[in-house]
Amino acid sequence: MGVPPPDTYTAPEFAVPPLACDTHAHVVASDTVCYPFADERSYTPAPASQEQYFTMLDALRLQRGVLVQISVYGTDNRLMLETLQRNPDRLRGVAVLPAEVSDAQLDAMHAAGVRGVRINTQLKGGVGLEQAHALAQRINRLGWHMQFFMHAGEIRPALRTLSSLPVPCVLDHMGGIQADTQAALVDDVAMLVRNHGWWVKLSGAYRVASSPAQAAAVSDMARALIAAGRERMLWGTDWPHVHMDWMPDTGALLNQLRTWVDDEATLEDVLVRNPARLYDF
């Protein structure tokens, strides 16, 4: 069982702009009978409720959030959809779907607030890259995007596929580039931004640095990606920080973002304007 979310959070050390958005979070039910985990999964998370999520958002002064379907539920999106339906003004969602999903199901998810689908090459329970083209054709009419949980080292081998999708594309967690050993891969991610209009989530910084001493290397990575296209950068908490044996300080992650940007206009792009465009707030 994973580490449960905390009750308190470090407060922001800067003025968080109105309508700021957390673009990456998950909810996990405590009722595993009604919401069973997939048999094929990479980890087992602790419960993380909507109420706990909103406690975190409020503590960080974030008015909007995006729920990403967590891999441990596979393609059973019910919990995420129910949470969206209860909070239509505050939340949007990213689903995990097979290519054979029906148009009626897609339309119902759109009405609930879903605005994208996730491709996952890193963990069990996801839908893989081999379904990307078929899914992109299905979601294109809705104006959805395709979110990729993949490592930056996979970009070059899959570039023909990644560069030919007819929908906006988003890369999770800075491509999972390990700051101490893989910094050269930032160029490949920046190439997707500059040449193919990809979006990047400046999230999961604690996942790409093996020690706090590497904060400077992570900062260099984030700044290079912002320079590649600040109008394509997003930020997310990655709450409740699943698949970890320790609990990051979510508030400190928001304060870390402020050190990566040089001006208020860029901060508003990352936290407000960019997510408002992509997620149709």
C-alpha positions in Angstrom: 0.0 0.0 0.0 1.3 3.5 -0.9 1.8 6.5 1.3 -1.5 8.4 2.1 -1.8 12.1 1.3 -1.0 14.5 4.1 -3.4 16.7 6.0 -1.4 20.0 5.7 0.6 21.6 2.9 3.3 24.3 2.6 1.7 27.5 1.6 2.6 29.3 -1.6 5.4 31.9 -1.2 4.2 34.0 -4.1 0.9 35.4 -5.4 -0.8 32.5 -7.2 -2.7 34.0 -10.1 -6.5 33.6 -10.2 -7.8 30.5 -12.0 -4.5 28.7 -11.6 -4.7 25.1 -12.6 -3.2 21.8 -11.4 -3.1 19.8 -14.6 -2.1 16.4 -13.2 -3.7 14.6 -10.2 -5.5 11.3 -9.4 -8.3 10.2 -7.1 -8.3 6.8 -5.5 -11.4 5.3 -3.8 -11.2 3.6 -0.4 -14.0 1.2 -1.5 -12.1 -1.4 -3.4 -15.3 -3.5 -3.9 -17.2 -0.8 -5.8 -14.0 0.4 -7.5 -11.7 -2.6 -7.8 -8.1 -2.3 -8.8 -7.0 -4.0 -12.1 -5.4 -7.3 -11.6 -2.5 -6.2 -13.8 -1.1 -3.2 -12.1 2.3 -1.8 -11.2 1.5 -0.7 -7.6 -1.3 -0.4 -5.1 -2.0 3.2 -4.0 -3.5 4.5 -0.7 -6.9 6.1 -0.9 -7.0 9.7 -2.0 -10.5 11.3 -2.1 -12.0 14.2 -3.9 -12.2 16.0 -0.5 -8.5 15.5 0.2 -7.7 16.7 -3.3 -9.7 19.9 -2.8 -8.0 20.4 0.6 -4.7 20.4 -1.3 -6.0 22.7 -4.1 -7.4 25.2 -1.6 -4.1 25.2 0.5 -2.1 26.0 -2.7 -4.7 28.5 -3.9 -5.4 26.6 -7.1 -8.9 27.1 -8.4 -8.9 24.5 -11.1 -7.7 20.9 -11.5 -7.3 18.1 -14.0 -7.9 14.5 -13.0 -5.9 11.9 -15.0 -7.2 8.4 -15.0 -4.9 6.4 -12.7 -3.4 3.2 -14.2 -4.5 1.0 -11.3 -8.1 1.2 -12.6 -7.2 0.3 -16.1 -10.0 1.5 -18.5 -12.6 1.7 -15.7 -13.0 5.5 -15.6 -16.0 5.5 -13.3 -14.4 7.2 -10.2 -12.8 9.9 -12.3 -16.0 10.6 -14.3 -18.2 10.7 -11.2 -15.8 13.2 -9.6 -15.9 15.4 -12.7 -19.7 15.3 -12.8 -19.9 16.6 -9.3 -17.5 19.5 -10.0 -18.1 20.7 -13.6 -16.7 24.2 -13.1 -13.6 23.2 -11.3 -12.4 20.0 -12.9 -11.6 18.5 -16.2 -10.4 14.9 -16.9 -8.1 12.7 -19.0 -9.4 9.2 -19.6 -7.8 5.8 -20.5 -9.7 4.2 -23.3 -9.5 1.3 -25.7 -9.7 2.2 -29.4 -13.0 0.4 -29.7 -14.8 2.8 -27.3 -18.1 3.8 -28.8 -19.0 7.3 -30.0 -21.8 7.4 -27.5 -19.3 6.7 -24.7 -17.0 9.4 -26.0 -19.9 11.9 -26.1 -20.9 11.1 -22.6 -17.4 11.6 -21.3 -17.1 14.9 -23.1 -20.2 16.1 -21.4 -18.7 15.0 -18.1 -15.6 17.1 -18.7 -13.1 14.7 -20.3 -10.8 16.5 -22.7 -8.1 14.0 -23.5 -6.9 10.3 -23.4 -3.7 9.0 -22.0 -1.2 6.6 -23.6 1.0 4.8 -21.1 4.2 3.0 -21.9 5.6 3.0 -18.4 3.1 1.1 -16.1 0.7 -1.8 -16.3 -2.9 -1.0 -16.7 -2.6 1.6 -19.4 -3.2 1.7 -23.2 0.0 1.5 -25.2 1.5 3.4 -28.1 0.2 0.9 -30.6 -3.3 2.2 -30.1 -2.4 5.9 -30.5 -3.3 6.4 -34.1 -6.7 4.6 -33.8 -7.6 6.5 -30.7 -6.5 9.8 -32.2 -8.9 9.3 -35.1 -11.7 8.6 -32.6 -11.2 11.7 -30.4 -10.3 14.2 -33.1 -13.9 15.3 -33.7 -14.2 16.2 -30.0 -11.1 18.5 -30.0 -9.5 16.3 -27.4 -5.7 15.9 -26.9 -3.6 12.8 -26.3 -1.4 12.6 -23.2 1.7 10.4 -23.2 3.2 8.9 -20.1 6.4 7.8 -21.8 10.1 8.3 -21.3 12.0 10.9 -23.5 14.3 8.1 -24.6 11.3 6.6 -26.5 10.8 9.8 -28.6 13.3 9.2 -31.4 12.3 5.5 -32.1 8.6 6.5 -32.2 9.0 9.9 -33.9 7.2 8.9 -37.0 4.1 8.0 -35.0 4.4 10.8 -32.5 4.8 13.5 -35.2 1.8 12.3 -37.3 -1.0 12.3 -34.9 -3.9 14.6 -35.8 -4.6 15.8 -32.3 -2.7 18.0 -29.8 -0.2 15.9 -27.8 1.1 16.3 -24.2 4.1 14.7 -22.6 3.9 13.9 -18.9 6.5 14.7 -16.2 9.1 16.4 -18.5 9.5 13.0 -20.2 10.8 11.4 -17.1 14.4 12.6 -17.9 16.7 11.8 -15.0 18.4 15.1 -14.2 21.7 13.6 -13.3 22.3 11.2 -16.2 19.9 12.0 -19.0 19.9 15.7 -19.4 20.8 15.5 -23.1 17.3 14.1 -23.8 15.9 17.5 -23.1 16.7 18.4 -26.7 14.4 15.7 -28.0 11.5 17.0 -25.8 12.2 20.5 -26.9 12.2 19.3 -30.5 8.6 18.0 -30.1 7.6 21.4 -28.7 9.3 23.5 -31.4 8.7 21.4 -34.4 5.5 19.5 -33.7 3.6 21.7 -31.3 3.6 19.3 -28.3 2.7 20.4 -24.8 4.8 19.4 -21.8 3.9 19.0 -18.1 6.5 20.6 -15.8 5.5 18.0 -13.2 7.0 15.2 -11.2 10.2 17.1 -10.5 10.8 14.8 -7.5 10.6 11.8 -9.9 13.5 13.0 -12.1 16.0 13.9 -9.4 17.5 11.2 -7.3 18.5 13.6 -4.5 17.6 17.2 -3.4 21.1 18.2 -4.4 20.0 17.9 -8.1 17.4 20.7 -7.8 19.7 22.9 -10.0 19.8 20.3 -12.7 16.0 20.0 -12.7 15.7 23.7 -12.8 18.0 23.9 -15.9 15.8 21.2 -17.5 12.6 23.0 -16.8 14.0 26.4 -18.0 15.1 24.8 -21.3 11.7 23.4 -21.9 10.0 26.8 -21.1 12.4 28.4 -23.5 11.3 26.0 -26.2 7.8 27.3 -26.0 6.3 28.8 -22.9 2.8 28.8 -24.6 3.0 25.0 -24.5 4.0 24.5 -20.9 1.7 23.2 -18.2 2.2 22.4 -14.5 0.8 19.7 -12.3 1.1 18.6 -8.7 1.1 14.9 -9.5 -0.9 14.5 -6.3 -1.2 12.2 -4.4 2.3 11.2 -5.5 1.6 7.5 -6.1 4.2 4.8 -6.6 6.5 6.4 -4.1 7.8 5.3 -0.7 7.8 8.8 0.6 5.5 11.8 0.4 6.7 14.9 -1.5 5.7 18.4 -0.2 3.2 19.4 -2.8 3.3 23.1 -1.7 7.1 23.1 -2.1 6.6 21.8 -5.7 4.5 24.8 -6.5 7.1 27.1 -5.0 9.7 25.4 -7.0 7.8 26.2 -10.2 8.1 29.9 -9.4 11.9 29.7 -9.4 11.8 28.3 -12.9 10.0 31.3 -14.4 11.4 34.8 -14.8 8.2 36.9 -15.0 4.6 37.0 -14.1 3.4 36.7 -17.7 5.2 33.3 -18.1 3.8 32.2 -14.7 0.2 33.0 -15.9 0.8 31.2 -19.2 1.8 28.0 -17.3 -0.7 28.1 -14.6 -3.7 29.8 -16.2 -3.8 30.6 -19.9 -2.3 27.4 -21.3 -4.5 25.0 -19.3 -7.5 27.0 -20.0 -6.9 26.6 -23.7 -6.0 22.9 -23.6 -8.7 21.7 -21.2 -11.5 24.0 -22.3 -12.2 25.7 -19.0 
